[in-house]
């Protein structure tokens, strides 16, 4: 059953739905409800019930059973609970679980000695402590709804019982509760304490407020059957303002138009009757309907149409003989097409695509944001499912590292991963940014007899980024700068002309320790929006293959250790753009025989003219100019 079908969270609810289908398509079927005619009060153990906040608890019913014997349940009851995955506890608690699964209405049994003479449903005091059945002490909020005896807290209403008020072997008298708690209040309580119980699951979605008394009688009679005792109190029923179920206006023709099949009005009327949806009045094509209280998911005409189609049968709606559509004309590049293109490219190079949740742990930003990601920019969830899913992610990196850790802990340390997704920030307004994340760690190749044990490096991920830029036709505009103010430990900023498109680098040891990662993880965190926008600089040009040969010259340069190859490349390309084709780095040396703070770069320069063979004096003149600029701008010294 889908989670919105609160009415079907008990066997009777499922049977009711089956009966509606069978009545429509076969012969009339009716639900056989368990009898509660035997409910009779023979004892005298009265409890006064007071509800202080009727908006949070619109209905609360209760009764008492005295003289019970708490012991293991009979085999038939234990077997039924085990059949649906529940563990038997004792005969009293087992009955409440059995009735909840039978009717979909949660109940709770208290030791009457702990309750005393009064039950008070009220809000907790801010800061009070309460120990729940799982022996965890919780600090309460003033928004919490509690079941109390007027002085002591006994239970988190609709969520979880207290450790002291539950049924024990010494219990002889029981107070039995059946209620309707407001779904939103219950949901917030359950999320606040990260408690997801069978009871809260049902109350959060809305139980049948008209079934509380029947459920109470059913449970009381079963307790008498399996634990003896006598019913000692007439049912106390405290009612507030129950949820309203105003009539719905429904059109037969709109239903036919939405479904796309000519269902007769007689068939629709049969289905509505089978679903307990009463026709109040008819006015031509439109009718007024009263939906039963237990169908909390049916609030609009479209919901009624869905119910009719569900019982009528999806498979009975014929497929259209033709399908009309229009082909869109994309004047610009299509982002989805480019995403698929790059995905195929990466998959072909041994990558695996990952898809992570956009919700993440707020602690990641606090611990590893490095002033780049700030907590005040978190987009927080109003009702978080847990602390691990409390905020929208500001970076895709941390969820990607969770995937790396998960795989490395399962003997899969060699990973090449990529993900397309979004990040979310709160400035003056909320913003979204499409990103592309690449992660590489472990060995470059499989453990084979003819393969090396070479590991992934910074240049592995840098090469992938350059391959992406080349595939998109913007590699000629690719530039790098030293990384600054980044979540990454070190690396480079990546630019297309003056537009920053991301960063490449690796994570620091503190971040690896948080996630339990041992190997180095190399990262490319790319701004997919900016990268896609850079396609406007892409041009496809065709030219003949050159008839001349290329000429190469090399420099061995001594530079400051902080100087990067990209700075050398940028200086050289500014000197000449006519015959200088490429600049390469083929050796780096630091250490013995080098001054402190210095390193040696062996750099190659390739020259070519498409129309004529270059002469030495042409190349020498450009090399002299490059040398002069390297010396003046970067302080480079030519080694002998």
C-alpha positions as CSV (number, residue, x, y, z in Angstrom):
1,X,0.0,0.0,0.0
2,X,1.2,3.5,-0.7
3,X,2.0,5.7,2.4
4,X,-0.9,8.0,1.8
5,X,-3.4,5.2,2.3
6,X,-3.8,5.6,6.1
7,X,-7.1,3.7,5.9
8,X,-5.3,0.6,4.5
9,X,-2.8,0.3,7.4
10,X,-4.9,-2.4,9.0
11,X,-6.3,-5.8,7.7
12,X,-9.9,-4.5,7.8
13,X,-8.9,-1.5,5.6
14,X,-7.3,-3.8,3.0
15,X,-10.4,-6.1,3.2
16,X,-12.6,-3.1,2.7
17,X,-10.7,-2.2,-0.5
18,X,-10.8,-5.8,-1.8
19,X,-14.6,-5.9,-1.1
20,X,-15.1,-2.7,-3.2
21,X,-13.3,-4.2,-6.2
22,X,-15.1,-7.6,-5.9
23,X,-18.5,-6.0,-5.5
24,X,-17.9,-3.9,-8.6
25,X,-16.6,-6.7,-10.8
26,X,-18.2,-9.9,-9.4
27,X,-20.9,-10.2,-6.7
28,X,-21.6,-8.1,-3.6
29,X,-19.1,-8.6,-0.8
30,X,-19.3,-7.3,2.7
31,X,-16.8,-6.9,5.5
32,X,-17.3,-9.2,8.5
33,X,-16.4,-7.0,11.4
34,X,-15.4,-8.7,14.7
35,X,-18.2,-8.5,17.2
36,X,-18.0,-6.2,20.2
37,X,-21.5,-6.9,21.6
38,X,-20.0,-8.7,24.6
39,X,-18.6,-5.4,26.0
40,X,-20.0,-5.1,29.5
41,X,-18.8,-3.2,32.6
42,X,-18.8,-5.4,35.7
43,X,-16.0,-3.8,37.8
44,X,-15.5,-0.3,39.3
45,X,-12.1,1.3,38.4
46,X,-12.9,4.8,37.1
47,X,-10.4,7.2,35.6
48,X,-11.2,10.9,34.9
49,X,-10.0,12.1,31.5
50,X,-9.1,15.7,30.8
51,X,-7.9,17.0,27.4
52,X,-6.3,20.5,27.7
53,X,-5.5,21.0,24.1
54,X,-8.4,19.6,22.0
55,X,-6.8,20.9,18.7
56,X,-3.8,18.5,19.2
57,X,-6.0,15.7,20.5
58,X,-9.6,16.0,19.0
59,X,-10.7,12.7,20.5
60,X,-9.5,10.6,23.4
61,X,-11.3,7.5,24.7
62,X,-10.4,5.2,27.5
63,X,-11.5,2.3,29.7
64,X,-10.1,0.1,32.5
65,X,-9.7,-3.6,32.9
66,X,-9.1,-4.9,36.4
67,X,-7.7,-8.2,37.7
68,X,-5.7,-9.2,34.7
69,X,-2.9,-11.8,34.6
70,X,0.1,-10.6,32.6
71,X,1.7,-13.6,30.9
72,X,2.8,-14.9,27.5
73,X,0.0,-14.7,24.9
74,X,-1.6,-17.9,23.6
75,X,0.0,-19.5,20.6
76,X,-2.7,-18.3,18.1
77,X,-2.0,-14.7,19.0
78,X,1.8,-15.1,19.0
79,X,1.6,-16.8,15.6
80,X,-0.5,-14.1,14.1
81,X,1.9,-11.4,15.3
82,X,5.0,-13.3,14.1
83,X,3.3,-13.8,10.7
84,X,3.4,-10.0,10.1
85,X,6.9,-9.6,11.5
86,X,6.1,-8.5,15.1
87,X,7.6,-10.0,18.2
88,X,5.3,-11.1,21.0
89,X,5.9,-9.3,24.3
90,X,3.0,-10.2,26.7
91,X,-0.7,-10.8,26.4
92,X,-1.7,-7.2,27.1
93,X,0.7,-5.5,24.7
94,X,0.2,-8.2,22.1
95,X,-3.5,-7.4,22.1
96,X,-2.9,-3.7,21.4
97,X,-0.6,-4.6,18.6
98,X,-3.0,-7.1,17.2
99,X,-5.9,-4.6,17.2
100,X,-3.7,-1.9,15.6
101,X,-2.8,-4.3,12.8
102,X,-6.4,-5.4,12.4
103,X,-8.2,-2.1,12.4
104,X,-5.3,0.4,11.7
105,X,-6.1,2.2,15.0
106,X,-3.1,2.4,17.5
107,X,-3.9,1.7,21.2
108,X,-1.8,2.0,24.3
109,X,-2.1,0.1,27.6
110,X,-1.0,1.7,30.9
111,X,-0.4,0.2,34.3
112,X,-3.4,1.7,36.2
113,X,-1.4,1.9,39.4
114,X,0.8,4.4,37.7
115,X,-2.1,6.3,36.2
116,X,-4.0,6.7,39.4
117,X,-7.5,8.3,39.2
118,X,-6.9,10.8,36.3
119,X,-5.5,11.0,32.8
120,X,-4.6,14.5,31.6
121,X,-3.6,15.1,27.9
122,X,-1.5,18.3,27.8
123,X,1.6,19.9,26.5
124,X,4.9,19.3,28.2
125,X,6.9,21.8,30.1
126,X,10.0,23.1,28.2
127,X,13.1,21.4,29.4
128,X,11.5,18.6,31.3
129,X,13.2,15.2,31.1
130,X,11.4,12.0,30.1
131,X,12.7,8.5,29.8
132,X,11.0,6.5,27.1
133,X,10.6,2.7,26.7
134,X,14.0,2.4,24.9
135,X,15.6,3.7,28.2
136,X,16.7,7.0,26.5
137,X,16.3,10.2,28.5
138,X,14.9,12.9,26.3
139,X,14.6,16.7,26.9
140,X,11.0,17.7,26.1
141,X,9.8,20.7,24.2
142,X,6.7,22.8,25.1
143,X,5.3,21.7,21.7
144,X,5.2,18.1,22.8
145,X,1.9,16.5,23.6
146,X,2.0,14.2,26.6
147,X,-0.3,11.7,28.3
148,X,0.1,12.4,32.0
149,X,-1.5,11.5,35.3
150,X,-1.8,15.2,36.1
151,X,1.6,15.4,37.6
152,X,3.9,12.9,35.9
153,X,4.5,12.3,32.2
154,X,3.5,8.8,31.1
155,X,3.7,8.8,27.3
156,X,4.7,10.8,24.3
157,X,1.2,11.0,22.8
158,X,0.8,8.9,19.7
159,X,4.6,8.2,19.5
160,X,6.2,6.3,22.3
161,X,5.5,5.1,25.9
162,X,7.3,5.9,29.0
163,X,9.6,3.4,30.8
164,X,7.6,3.5,34.1
165,X,4.0,3.5,33.0
166,X,4.0,0.4,30.7
167,X,2.7,-3.1,31.4
168,X,4.8,-5.2,33.7
169,X,4.5,-8.7,35.1
170,X,3.2,-7.3,38.3
171,X,0.5,-5.3,36.6
172,X,-3.1,-6.3,37.7
173,X,-5.1,-3.3,36.5
174,X,-4.9,-1.7,33.1
175,X,-6.0,1.6,31.6
176,X,-6.6,1.2,27.9
177,X,-6.3,4.2,25.6
178,X,-7.6,4.8,22.0
179,X,-7.4,8.3,20.5
180,X,-7.2,10.5,17.5
181,X,-4.1,12.7,17.6
182,X,-3.6,15.6,15.2
183,X,-1.2,14.3,12.4
184,X,1.1,17.4,12.1
185,X,1.7,17.5,15.9
186,X,2.5,13.8,16.0
187,X,4.8,14.1,12.9
188,X,6.8,16.9,14.4
189,X,7.2,15.0,17.7
190,X,8.4,11.9,15.9
191,X,10.9,13.8,13.8
192,X,12.1,15.8,16.8
193,X,13.2,12.7,18.6
194,X,13.9,10.5,15.5
195,X,11.3,8.0,16.6
196,X,9.4,6.1,13.9
197,X,7.0,3.7,15.6
198,X,4.0,1.8,14.2
199,X,1.7,4.1,16.2
200,X,3.3,7.3,15.0
201,X,3.4,6.1,11.4
202,X,-0.4,5.8,11.5
203,X,-1.2,8.9,13.5
204,X,1.0,11.0,11.3
205,X,-1.1,10.0,8.3
206,X,-4.5,10.3,10.0
207,X,-6.4,7.4,11.6
208,X,-10.1,7.0,11.5
209,X,-11.5,9.2,14.2
210,X,-14.8,7.3,14.2
211,X,-13.2,4.0,15.0
212,X,-11.7,4.8,18.4
213,X,-14.5,3.5,20.5
214,X,-14.9,0.3,18.4
215,X,-11.2,-0.4,18.6
216,X,-11.3,0.2,22.4
217,X,-14.1,-2.3,22.8
218,X,-12.4,-4.9,20.6
219,X,-9.1,-4.7,22.5
220,X,-10.9,-4.8,25.9
221,X,-12.7,-8.0,25.0
222,X,-9.6,-9.6,23.7
223,X,-7.7,-8.7,26.9
224,X,-10.5,-10.4,28.8
225,X,-10.1,-13.4,26.6
226,X,-6.3,-13.8,27.0
227,X,-5.6,-12.2,30.3
228,X,-8.9,-12.7,32.2
229,X,-10.0,-9.7,34.4
230,X,-13.1,-7.6,34.1
231,X,-14.0,-4.4,32.3
232,X,-14.2,-1.9,35.1
233,X,-15.3,1.4,33.5
234,X,-17.7,2.6,30.9
235,X,-15.9,4.1,28.0
236,X,-15.0,7.7,28.5
237,X,-15.1,9.6,25.2
238,X,-13.7,13.2,25.2
239,X,-14.4,14.9,21.9
240,X,-13.1,18.2,20.5
241,X,-13.3,19.5,17.0
242,X,-12.8,16.5,14.7
243,X,-11.4,17.0,11.1
244,X,-14.1,18.4,8.8
245,X,-15.1,16.4,5.7
246,X,-17.1,18.9,3.5
247,X,-19.0,17.5,0.5
248,X,-17.2,17.3,-2.8
249,X,-18.6,18.4,-6.2
250,X,-18.1,15.7,-8.8
251,X,-18.7,15.8,-12.6
252,X,-19.3,12.6,-14.5
253,X,-18.1,14.2,-17.7
254,X,-14.9,15.6,-16.2
255,X,-14.2,12.1,-14.8
256,X,-14.6,10.6,-18.3
257,X,-12.3,13.3,-19.8
258,X,-9.6,12.7,-17.2
259,X,-9.7,8.9,-17.4
260,X,-10.0,8.8,-21.2
261,X,-12.5,6.0,-21.2
262,X,-16.3,6.1,-21.6
263,X,-17.3,4.7,-18.2
264,X,-21.1,4.7,-17.6
265,X,-22.6,6.7,-14.8
266,X,-24.1,3.5,-13.5
267,X,-20.7,2.0,-13.1
268,X,-19.4,5.1,-11.4
269,X,-22.3,5.1,-9.0
270,X,-21.6,1.4,-8.2
271,X,-17.9,2.1,-7.5
272,X,-18.7,5.1,-5.3
273,X,-21.2,3.1,-3.3
274,X,-18.7,0.2,-2.9
275,X,-16.1,2.7,-1.6
276,X,-18.5,4.1,1.0
277,X,-18.6,7.5,-0.8
278,X,-22.2,8.6,-0.5
279,X,-24.1,10.5,-3.2
280,X,-25.9,13.3,-1.4
281,X,-27.6,14.9,-4.3
282,X,-27.6,15.1,-8.2
283,X,-27.9,18.1,-10.4
284,X,-27.6,17.0,-14.0
285,X,-24.0,16.0,-14.7
286,X,-22.7,17.2,-11.3
287,X,-23.3,15.4,-8.0
288,X,-22.5,16.1,-4.4
289,X,-20.4,13.5,-2.6
290,X,-19.7,12.7,1.1
291,X,-16.4,11.0,1.6
292,X,-16.1,8.8,4.7
293,X,-13.9,10.1,7.5
294,X,-11.4,7.2,7.2
295,X,-10.4,8.3,3.6
296,X,-8.1,11.2,4.6
297,X,-6.4,11.1,1.2
298,X,-9.6,11.9,-0.8
299,X,-10.1,15.6,-0.6
300,X,-10.6,16.8,-4.2
301,X,-12.6,15.8,-7.3
302,X,-9.4,14.5,-8.9
303,X,-8.9,12.1,-5.9
304,X,-12.4,10.7,-6.5
305,X,-11.6,10.2,-10.2
306,X,-8.5,8.3,-9.2
307,X,-10.5,6.1,-6.9
308,X,-13.0,5.3,-9.7
309,X,-10.2,4.5,-12.1
310,X,-8.4,2.3,-9.5
311,X,-11.4,0.1,-8.9
312,X,-12.6,0.2,-12.6
313,X,-9.1,-1.0,-13.7
314,X,-6.2,0.8,-15.3
315,X,-5.8,-2.0,-17.8
316,X,-9.3,-1.5,-19.0
317,X,-8.6,2.0,-20.3
318,X,-7.8,1.5,-24.0
319,X,-4.6,2.8,-25.6
320,X,-5.2,5.6,-28.1
321,X,-4.9,4.7,-31.7
322,X,-2.7,7.7,-32.4
323,X,-0.4,10.0,-30.4
324,X,-0.1,13.7,-31.3
325,X,3.1,15.5,-30.3
326,X,5.3,18.3,-31.5
327,X,9.0,18.3,-32.0
328,X,10.7,21.1,-30.2
329,X,13.3,23.1,-32.2
330,X,16.4,23.8,-30.1
331,X,18.3,26.8,-31.4
332,X,20.8,26.5,-28.5
333,X,22.6,23.5,-27.2
334,X,20.5,21.2,-25.1
335,X,21.8,20.6,-21.5
336,X,20.3,17.1,-21.2
337,X,21.9,16.1,-24.5
338,X,25.3,17.3,-23.4
339,X,24.9,15.6,-20.0
340,X,24.3,12.3,-21.8
341,X,27.2,12.9,-24.1
342,X,29.6,13.5,-21.3
343,X,28.1,10.6,-19.3
344,X,28.8,8.2,-22.3
345,X,32.3,9.6,-22.5
346,X,33.1,9.0,-18.8
347,X,31.4,5.6,-18.8
348,X,33.6,4.6,-21.7
349,X,36.6,5.5,-19.6
350,X,35.6,3.2,-16.7
351,X,33.6,5.7,-14.6
352,X,30.4,4.8,-12.7
353,X,27.6,7.3,-12.2
354,X,26.3,8.0,-8.7
355,X,23.1,9.7,-7.7
356,X,23.0,11.0,-4.1
357,X,20.3,12.5,-2.0
358,X,20.2,16.4,-2.0
359,X,19.7,16.2,1.8
360,X,22.8,15.9,3.9
361,X,24.3,16.4,7.3
362,X,24.7,20.0,8.5
363,X,27.8,19.0,10.5
364,X,29.8,18.6,7.3
365,X,29.6,22.3,6.6
366,X,30.5,23.2,10.2
367,X,33.5,20.9,10.3
368,X,34.9,21.1,6.8
369,X,33.4,24.2,5.2
370,X,36.6,26.1,5.6
371,X,34.8,29.5,5.6
372,X,33.8,28.8,2.0
373,X,30.6,26.9,2.9
374,X,28.9,28.6,5.9
375,X,26.2,27.3,8.2
376,X,24.1,30.4,7.8
377,X,23.7,29.6,4.0
378,X,22.2,26.2,4.7
379,X,18.7,25.6,3.4
380,X,17.2,23.8,6.4
381,X,14.3,21.3,6.3
382,X,11.3,22.3,8.4
383,X,10.6,18.7,9.4
384,X,13.9,16.8,8.9
385,X,13.7,13.0,8.8
386,X,17.0,12.8,10.8
387,X,20.1,14.8,11.6
388,X,21.8,13.1,8.7
389,X,19.2,14.6,6.3
390,X,18.6,18.0,7.9
391,X,19.8,20.4,5.3
392,X,20.0,20.8,1.5
393,X,23.6,20.2,0.3
394,X,25.9,23.3,-0.3
395,X,28.4,21.0,-1.9
396,X,28.2,17.6,-3.7
397,X,31.6,16.6,-2.3
398,X,30.5,15.3,1.1
399,X,27.8,12.9,-0.2
400,X,30.3,11.8,-2.8
401,X,32.8,11.0,-0.1
402,X,30.2,8.9,1.7
403,X,29.9,6.8,-1.4
404,X,33.8,6.4,-1.5
405,X,33.8,5.4,2.1
406,X,30.9,2.9,1.7
407,X,32.7,1.2,-1.3
408,X,36.1,1.2,0.3
409,X,34.7,-0.5,3.4
410,X,33.4,-3.2,1.2
411,X,36.7,-4.1,-0.5
412,X,36.2,-1.8,-3.5
413,X,38.9,0.8,-3.1
414,X,39.6,1.6,-6.7
415,X,36.9,4.0,-7.8
416,X,36.2,6.4,-10.6
417,X,32.9,8.2,-10.0
418,X,30.9,11.1,-11.4
419,X,27.6,12.8,-10.5
420,X,25.4,15.5,-12.0
421,X,23.3,17.3,-9.4
422,X,22.4,20.5,-7.7
423,X,23.6,22.5,-4.7
424,X,21.5,24.8,-2.7
425,X,22.3,28.1,-0.9
426,X,20.5,30.7,1.1
427,X,21.6,34.3,0.5
428,X,19.0,37.0,0.4
429,X,17.0,34.5,-1.6
430,X,17.3,30.7,-2.2
431,X,19.6,29.7,-5.1
432,X,20.2,26.5,-7.0
433,X,23.4,25.6,-8.9
434,X,23.9,22.7,-11.2
435,X,27.2,20.9,-10.5
436,X,29.3,18.1,-11.9
437,X,31.4,16.1,-9.4
438,X,34.3,13.8,-10.4
439,X,36.0,11.5,-7.8
440,X,39.0,9.3,-8.4
441,X,40.8,7.2,-5.9
442,X,42.8,3.9,-5.7
443,X,44.7,2.3,-8.5
444,X,44.5,3.3,-12.1
445,X,44.1,-0.3,-13.4
446,X,43.0,-3.7,-12.2
447,X,45.5,-6.0,-10.5
448,X,46.8,-8.0,-13.5
449,X,50.1,-9.6,-14.1
450,X,51.0,-7.0,-16.8
451,X,49.6,-3.9,-15.2
452,X,51.4,-1.5,-12.9
453,X,50.4,-0.5,-9.4
454,X,50.3,3.1,-10.3
455,X,47.6,5.1,-8.4
456,X,45.3,7.9,-9.4
457,X,46.9,11.3,-9.1
458,X,46.0,14.9,-9.4
459,X,46.9,14.7,-13.1
460,X,44.5,11.9,-13.6
461,X,41.5,14.1,-12.7
462,X,43.1,17.1,-14.4
463,X,43.3,15.1,-17.6
464,X,39.6,14.1,-17.3
465,X,38.6,17.8,-17.0
466,X,40.7,18.7,-20.0
467,X,39.1,15.8,-21.9
468,X,35.6,17.2,-21.0
469,X,36.6,20.7,-22.2
470,X,38.0,19.2,-25.4
471,X,34.8,17.3,-26.1
472,X,32.8,20.4,-25.6
473,X,35.1,22.4,-27.9
474,X,36.3,24.9,-25.3
475,X,39.7,23.5,-24.5
476,X,41.5,26.3,-26.2
477,X,40.0,28.7,-23.7
478,X,41.0,26.6,-20.7
479,X,43.1,28.3,-18.0
480,X,44.2,27.5,-14.5
481,X,45.0,29.5,-11.4
482,X,46.2,28.5,-8.0
483,X,43.5,27.4,-5.7
484,X,42.3,29.9,-3.0
485,X,39.6,29.7,-0.3
486,X,38.5,26.1,-1.2
487,X,37.0,23.1,0.5
488,X,39.8,21.2,-1.2
489,X,43.2,20.9,0.4
490,X,45.1,22.1,-2.7
491,X,44.9,22.2,-6.4
492,X,43.8,24.5,-9.2
493,X,40.9,26.8,-10.1
494,X,39.7,26.1,-13.6
495,X,38.6,28.9,-15.9
496,X,37.1,29.2,-19.4
497,X,38.5,32.6,-20.4
498,X,37.6,34.7,-17.3
499,X,34.7,32.5,-16.1
500,X,35.5,30.2,-13.3
501,X,34.0,26.7,-14.0
502,X,35.3,24.8,-11.0
503,X,38.2,23.4,-9.0
504,X,40.4,20.4,-9.2
505,X,42.4,19.1,-6.3
506,X,42.3,16.6,-3.4
507,X,40.8,16.4,0.1
508,X,42.8,16.9,3.3
509,X,43.6,14.4,6.0
510,X,41.0,15.8,8.4
511,X,38.2,15.3,6.0
512,X,39.4,11.8,5.1
513,X,39.4,11.0,8.8
514,X,35.8,12.1,9.2
515,X,34.6,9.8,6.5
516,X,37.0,6.9,7.4
517,X,38.8,7.1,4.0
518,X,42.4,5.9,3.8
519,X,43.5,6.5,0.2
520,X,43.9,9.9,-1.4
521,X,40.8,11.1,-3.2
522,X,41.2,13.5,-6.2
523,X,38.3,15.7,-7.0
524,X,36.9,17.8,-9.8
525,X,34.1,20.0,-8.6
526,X,32.7,21.7,-11.7
527,X,30.0,24.4,-12.1
528,X,27.9,22.6,-14.7
529,X,25.8,25.8,-15.4
530,X,29.0,27.8,-16.1
531,X,30.5,25.0,-18.1
532,X,27.4,24.6,-20.3
533,X,27.3,28.4,-20.7
534,X,30.8,28.3,-22.0
535,X,29.6,26.5,-25.1
536,X,28.9,29.9,-26.6
537,X,32.7,30.2,-27.0
538,X,32.9,26.8,-28.8
539,X,33.5,26.8,-32.5
540,X,34.0,23.9,-34.9
541,X,36.6,24.7,-37.5
542,X,37.9,22.6,-40.4
543,X,41.3,23.1,-42.0
544,X,43.7,21.1,-44.2
545,X,46.4,19.0,-42.6
546,X,49.6,21.0,-42.5
547,X,52.2,20.1,-45.2
548,X,55.1,21.3,-43.1
549,X,56.9,19.8,-40.2
550,X,56.8,21.0,-36.6
551,X,59.9,22.3,-34.8
552,X,60.6,21.8,-31.1
553,X,62.7,23.8,-28.7
554,X,63.3,23.1,-25.0
555,X,64.2,25.3,-22.0
556,X,65.4,24.1,-18.6
557,X,64.3,26.7,-16.2
558,X,65.0,27.4,-12.5
559,X,62.0,29.0,-10.8
560,X,60.4,29.6,-7.4
561,X,58.6,26.6,-6.1
562,X,55.3,28.6,-6.0
563,X,55.5,29.1,-9.8
564,X,53.1,26.9,-11.7
565,X,53.4,25.5,-15.2
566,X,50.1,27.3,-16.2
567,X,51.9,30.6,-15.5
568,X,54.7,29.6,-17.9
569,X,52.2,28.6,-20.5
570,X,50.3,31.8,-20.2
571,X,53.5,33.9,-20.6
572,X,54.6,32.0,-23.7
573,X,51.3,32.2,-25.4
574,X,51.1,35.9,-25.0
575,X,54.5,36.3,-26.7
576,X,53.4,34.5,-29.9
577,X,50.1,33.1,-31.2
578,X,51.0,32.7,-34.8
579,X,53.6,29.9,-34.9
580,X,53.7,28.7,-31.3
581,X,51.4,25.6,-31.3
582,X,51.8,24.1,-27.8
583,X,53.8,24.3,-24.5
584,X,54.6,21.1,-22.6
585,X,56.2,20.1,-19.3
586,X,58.3,17.0,-19.5
587,X,60.4,17.1,-16.3
588,X,60.3,18.6,-12.8
589,X,63.1,18.5,-10.3
590,X,63.4,19.6,-6.7
591,X,66.0,18.6,-4.1
592,X,69.7,18.0,-4.2
593,X,71.8,20.7,-5.8
594,X,68.8,23.1,-5.9
595,X,68.7,26.2,-3.8
596,X,66.0,26.4,-1.1
597,X,62.7,27.6,-2.5
598,X,63.7,26.7,-6.1
599,X,62.8,24.0,-8.6
600,X,63.6,23.0,-12.1
601,X,61.1,22.8,-15.0
602,X,62.0,21.2,-18.3
603,X,59.6,22.8,-20.8
604,X,59.0,22.1,-24.5
605,X,57.8,24.5,-27.1
606,X,56.4,23.3,-30.4
607,X,56.3,25.6,-33.5
608,X,54.7,25.1,-36.9
609,X,53.5,27.2,-39.8
610,X,50.8,25.7,-42.0
611,X,52.1,27.4,-45.2
612,X,55.9,27.3,-45.1
613,X,58.7,25.5,-43.4
614,X,60.0,27.5,-40.5
615,X,63.6,28.8,-40.4
616,X,65.8,28.7,-37.4
617,X,66.0,32.4,-37.1
618,X,62.2,32.7,-36.8
619,X,62.0,30.2,-34.1
620,X,65.1,31.6,-32.3
621,X,63.5,35.0,-32.3
622,X,60.3,33.8,-30.6
623,X,62.3,31.7,-28.1
624,X,64.4,34.7,-27.2
625,X,61.3,36.8,-26.6
626,X,59.8,34.0,-24.5
627,X,63.0,33.7,-22.4
628,X,63.0,37.5,-21.8
629,X,59.4,37.5,-20.6
630,X,59.9,34.4,-18.4
631,X,62.9,36.2,-16.7
632,X,61.1,39.5,-16.2
633,X,57.7,38.2,-15.2
634,X,58.5,35.0,-13.3
635,X,62.1,35.5,-12.3
636,X,63.1,32.4,-14.3
637,X,66.8,31.5,-14.8
638,X,67.9,29.4,-17.8
639,X,70.0,26.4,-16.7
640,X,73.1,25.5,-18.6
